[in-house]
Amino acid sequence: MNKTFENPFKPGAGHSPPYLAGREKETKEFLKLTNQTTILENMVLTGLRGVGKTVLLSKFKALAIQKHWLWVGTDLSEAASISEETLAKRLLTDLSLVTSSILFTTNIKKSIGFKSDSVAKKIYFTYDVLLAMYQNMPGLVADKLKMILEIIWKCLEGSNTKGIIFAYDEAQTIYDNPKKEQYPVALLLDIFQSIQRKDIPFMLILTGLPTLFPKLVDSRTFAERMFRIVFLKKLNEKESQEAIVQPIRKAECPISFTDESVGLIIKETKGYPYFIQFMCKEVFDIFIQQQERGQRETVPMAEIIRKLDTDFFSGRWARATDRQRELLSIVAKLKNAEYEFTVQDIVEESKNHKITSFSGSHVNQMLLTLANAGLVYKNRHGKYSFAVPLLNRYILRQHLLETKDV
């Protein structure tokens, strides 16, 4: 082969794939929200790891900017939950990225950080300016943030700006801490509910694992009415096929995947976008090398799965204790392991194996710990599911390896 072709597949976390298959329904849901003049609904975009939440959020950003929304946000982390002050500074930092490049005319009084209140002043709301305003304002953290957001909108109102979307990924990482009397989750919800009631078009989009929405409702019950929940699922067979075939066609690559190869990838990935990108990248590289050596193109699926286990699953499995692994192994053997299961399902199944069986209270405690670790989650019907797609298959493979070693 005379020309070197770059592999079109991108399995990295949050990397935009060369072709975004499916997601038309979710995109329509988002566009409906951007048409709001009074913000009555925000969005929670949720789903398992590897379903493409971060990628879809990037698409939403581009669409929002086209419709004259300003977009701010970042990945959240537990550091944002240290205190209400840290969350406030997170919001100010993100907001300043768009306000620092816009020249505003304002008559803000000296009592909130400016030297003169007699003439209009032109100013860029940089982070330092926003922070000075925040520090000089009276009231609680929520009061200060609300006032700043109101000031920003008064300066934007009448411009070509439709509003501001605050978008935060990995939002399941923030939490309230009653022991320290710090409630950053409640703070975030209170601020946006308050300013939206004043017809200020600032919208909140939170993306995260399925544990996110219950956490919001636990913090503020009105969160049930505040958000439109979009649960991102795996791709169907047609969408999976497009995700596999279209990147190669678009790149005009010298190889193609046979129908047999495509079917095998769909079967093993179950339509999860990250796994599709991972396997297609490996198959593409292998096919190129096989073609250069004049070999017949074949898919070494067992070896690819072994690499997937090492790269994706093993780190998460390593976080579990031996007893937690025993419980997860019991779950993996359930007939409905890929969907949902109950505490009673686990208790009954544990009696069929040569381990110390689990009591209901013990299972409840362990599932709570595993949920905090991001391995399982509890749905709205009180049942549990794996938070990591196809984790049950990995566990069964690990059990098989351990059995062979004995």
ZAMARGU-4260 file (C-alpha; in steps of 0.2 Angstrom, whole numbers, plus 5000, padded with zeros to 4 digits):
<rodrens>
0) 5000/5000/5000 | 5007/5017/4995 | 4997/5028/5006 | 4995/5027/5025 | 4978/5030/5031
5) 4974/5036/5049 | 4963/5025/5059 | 4946/5034/5059 | 4939/5027/5075 | 4941/5036/5091
10) 4938/5026/5107 | 4945/5039/5119 | 4934/5046/5133 | 4923/5060/5126 | 4931/5060/5109
15) 4919/5064/5095 | 4917/5049/5084 | 4919/5052/5065 | 4901/5048/5063 | 4888/5051/5077
20) 4875/5037/5074 | 4858/5039/5081 | 4853/5052/5094 | 4840/5061/5083 | 4827/5059/5097
25) 4838/5066/5110 | 4844/5080/5099 | 4826/5085/5096 | 4822/5085/5115 | 4837/5097/5117
30) 4832/5109/5103 | 4814/5110/5111 | 4823/5116/5127 | 4833/5129/5117 | 4816/5136/5110
35) 4810/5141/5127 | 4808/5160/5131 | 4804/5157/5149 | 4814/5142/5156 | 4802/5129/5163
40) 4813/5114/5160 | 4831/5110/5161 | 4840/5094/5156 | 4848/5079/5164 | 4857/5069/5152
45) 4861/5052/5159 | 4866/5034/5155 | 4879/5021/5158 | 4897/5024/5155 | 4902/5022/5136
50) 4885/5027/5129 | 4891/5044/5122 | 4885/5057/5135 | 4900/5068/5133 | 4900/5067/5114
55) 4882/5071/5113 | 4884/5086/5125 | 4897/5093/5113 | 4885/5091/5099 | 4872/5101/5109
60) 4885/5115/5112 | 4887/5117/5094 | 4868/5118/5091 | 4866/5130/5105 | 4879/5142/5099
65) 4871/5142/5082 | 4854/5147/5090 | 4863/5162/5099 | 4865/5154/5116 | 4881/5157/5126
70) 4888/5141/5133 | 4898/5139/5149 | 4903/5123/5159 | 4916/5110/5162 | 4918/5093/5170
75) 4913/5093/5188 | 4923/5084/5202 | 4921/5081/5220 | 4932/5096/5223 | 4917/5107/5218
80) 4908/5099/5233 | 4920/5104/5246 | 4909/5119/5251 | 4896/5131/5244 | 4910/5144/5241
85) 4920/5132/5230 | 4905/5129/5219 | 4901/5147/5218 | 4919/5150/5212 | 4917/5136/5199
90) 4902/5145/5192 | 4911/5162/5192 | 4926/5154/5183 | 4915/5146/5170 | 4904/5162/5167
95) 4919/5173/5166 | 4925/5163/5150 | 4911/5171/5140 | 4908/5188/5149 | 4927/5193/5149
100) 4926/5195/5130 | 4910/5205/5130 | 4911/5224/5133 | 4896/5229/5144 | 4889/5246/5149
105) 4884/5246/5167 | 4879/5258/5181 | 4883/5246/5195 | 4884/5255/5212 | 4900/5256/5222
110) 4892/5246/5236 | 4895/5231/5225 | 4913/5234/5220 | 4913/5249/5208 | 4921/5266/5211
115) 4907/5277/5204 | 4888/5276/5202 | 4885/5292/5193 | 4890/5288/5175 | 4889/5273/5164
120) 4904/5263/5163 | 4911/5251/5150 | 4918/5235/5158 | 4923/5217/5154 | 4916/5205/5167
125) 4933/5196/5169 | 4935/5183/5183 | 4943/5196/5194 | 4929/5208/5192 | 4916/5195/5195
130) 4925/5189/5211 | 4926/5207/5217 | 4908/5209/5215 | 4904/5193/5224 | 4915/5197/5239
135) 4908/5214/5241 | 4890/5209/5240 | 4880/5206/5256 | 4870/5190/5260 | 4873/5172/5258
140) 4882/5163/5244 | 4866/5160/5235 | 4860/5178/5237 | 4877/5184/5229 | 4876/5172/5215
145) 4859/5177/5210 | 4863/5195/5210 | 4878/5193/5199 | 4868/5182/5187 | 4854/5195/5187
150) 4867/5209/5183 | 4874/5199/5169 | 4857/5196/5161 | 4853/5215/5162 | 4869/5219/5153
155) 4865/5205/5139 | 4847/5209/5138 | 4842/5217/5121 | 4858/5209/5113 | 4858/5195/5100
160) 4860/5183/5115 | 4846/5171/5118 | 4852/5166/5135 | 4866/5156/5144 | 4867/5137/5145
165) 4877/5131/5160 | 4882/5113/5156 | 4891/5102/5168 | 4897/5084/5164 | 4901/5071/5177
170) 4888/5080/5188 | 4885/5064/5199 | 4902/5068/5208 | 4895/5083/5217 | 4886/5080/5234
175) 4878/5089/5249 | 4888/5087/5265 | 4875/5089/5280 | 4889/5085/5293 | 4898/5101/5288
180) 4883/5111/5284 | 4888/5112/5266 | 4874/5110/5252 | 4882/5114/5235 | 4869/5103/5226
185) 4855/5112/5234 | 4864/5129/5231 | 4865/5125/5212 | 4846/5120/5211 | 4840/5135/5221
190) 4850/5147/5211 | 4843/5142/5194 | 4825/5139/5200 | 4826/5157/5207 | 4833/5166/5192
195) 4822/5156/5180 | 4806/5162/5190 | 4812/5180/5186 | 4812/5176/5167 | 4830/5175/5166
200) 4835/5163/5152 | 4849/5154/5160 | 4847/5135/5158 | 4855/5121/5167 | 4861/5105/5159
205) 4868/5091/5170 | 4876/5075/5163 | 4881/5060/5173 | 4878/5042/5178 | 4861/5036/5183
210) 4864/5040/5201 | 4863/5059/5196 | 4845/5062/5196 | 4840/5053/5212 | 4854/5064/5220
215) 4846/5080/5214 | 4829/5074/5220 | 4836/5070/5237 | 4843/5087/5239 | 4828/5097/5232
220) 4812/5088/5229 | 4807/5101/5216 | 4821/5094/5205 | 4808/5082/5199 | 4798/5096/5190
225) 4814/5106/5186 | 4822/5094/5173 | 4818/5084/5158 | 4827/5067/5160 | 4835/5060/5144
230) 4841/5043/5147 | 4854/5039/5134 | 4853/5020/5128 | 4864/5009/5118 | 4862/5010/5099
235) 4850/4999/5089 | 4857/4987/5076 | 4854/4999/5062 | 4863/5013/5071 | 4877/5002/5076
240) 4880/4997/5058 | 4881/5015/5053 | 4893/5019/5067 | 4904/5005/5060 | 4903/5007/5042
245) 4901/5026/5039 | 4918/5031/5046 | 4927/5020/5034 | 4917/5026/5019 | 4919/5045/5024
250) 4938/5042/5025 | 4939/5033/5009 | 4949/5020/5017 | 4957/5006/5007 | 4949/4992/5017
255) 4931/4988/5022 | 4923/4978/5035 | 4914/4963/5028 | 4896/4960/5033 | 4902/4946/5044
260) 4914/4957/5053 | 4901/4970/5056 | 4889/4958/5063 | 4902/4951/5075 | 4906/4968/5081
265) 4888/4972/5084 | 4885/4956/5093 | 4900/4958/5105 | 4897/4977/5108 | 4879/4976/5111
270) 4877/4993/5103 | 4887/5003/5116 | 4896/5017/5107 | 4912/5016/5116 | 4914/4998/5113
275) 4910/5000/5095 | 4924/5013/5093 | 4936/5002/5103 | 4933/4986/5093 | 4933/4995/5076
280) 4949/5004/5080 | 4957/4987/5084 | 4950/4978/5069 | 4955/4992/5057 | 4973/4991/5063
285) 4973/4972/5061 | 4965/4972/5044 | 4978/4985/5037 | 4992/4974/5043 | 4984/4958/5037
290) 4982/4966/5020 | 5000/4972/5019 | 5006/4955/5022 | 4994/4948/5009 | 4984/4938/5023
295) 4965/4935/5023 | 4957/4947/5034 | 4951/4939/5050 | 4945/4947/5067 | 4954/4940/5082
300) 4939/4944/5093 | 4946/4934/5109 | 4962/4944/5109 | 4952/4961/5106 | 4941/4957/5121
305) 4956/4953/5132 | 4963/4970/5128 | 4946/4978/5131 | 4946/4969/5148 | 4963/4976/5152
310) 4960/4994/5146 | 4942/4997/5151 | 4936/4985/5165 | 4950/4979/5175 | 4953/4996/5184
315) 4935/4997/5189 | 4935/4979/5195 | 4951/4982/5205 | 4942/4995/5216 | 4930/4981/5223
320) 4935/4971/5239 | 4935/4952/5239 | 4918/4952/5247 | 4911/4964/5235 | 4918/4954/5220
325) 4909/4939/5227 | 4892/4949/5227 | 4895/4956/5210 | 4899/4938/5204 | 4882/4932/5210
330) 4874/4947/5201 | 4883/4942/5185 | 4876/4925/5186 | 4858/4931/5187 | 4847/4929/5171
335) 4843/4947/5171 | 4860/4953/5175 | 4861/4965/5160 | 4845/4973/5164 | 4840/4975/5183
340) 4840/4965/5198 | 4834/4966/5216 | 4841/4963/5233 | 4830/4947/5235 | 4837/4941/5218
345) 4855/4942/5225 | 4850/4934/5242 | 4842/4919/5233 | 4856/4916/5221 | 4869/4917/5234
350) 4862/4901/5242 | 4866/4891/5226 | 4885/4895/5227 | 4899/4889/5238 | 4901/4905/5247
355) 4895/4913/5263 | 4877/4918/5258 | 4872/4936/5259 | 4858/4943/5270 | 4846/4956/5264
360) 4853/4970/5275 | 4871/4965/5270 | 4867/4966/5252 | 4858/4983/5254 | 4874/4990/5262
365) 4885/4983/5249 | 4875/4989/5235 | 4875/5007/5242 | 4894/5006/5243 | 4895/4999/5225
370) 4884/5013/5220 | 4895/5026/5227 | 4909/5018/5218 | 4900/5020/5202 | 4898/5001/5198
375) 4879/4999/5201 | 4865/5011/5203 | 4847/5011/5210 | 4833/5015/5198 | 4817/5024/5202
380) 4808/5008/5204 | 4819/5002/5218 | 4829/4990/5207 | 4847/4989/5204 | 4857/4989/5188
385) 4876/4988/5183 | 4882/5006/5180 | 4895/5000/5168 | 4889/4991/5152 | 4893/4973/5149
390) 4901/4972/5166 | 4892/4956/5170 | 4901/4948/5155 | 4918/4954/5161 | 4915/4946/5178
395) 4910/4930/5171 | 4926/4929/5160 | 4936/4933/5176 | 4927/4919/5185 | 4931/4907/5171
400) 4949/4912/5171 | 4950/4909/5190 | 4942/4892/5188 | 4955/4887/5175 | 4969/4893/5187
405) 4963/4882/5201
</rodrens>
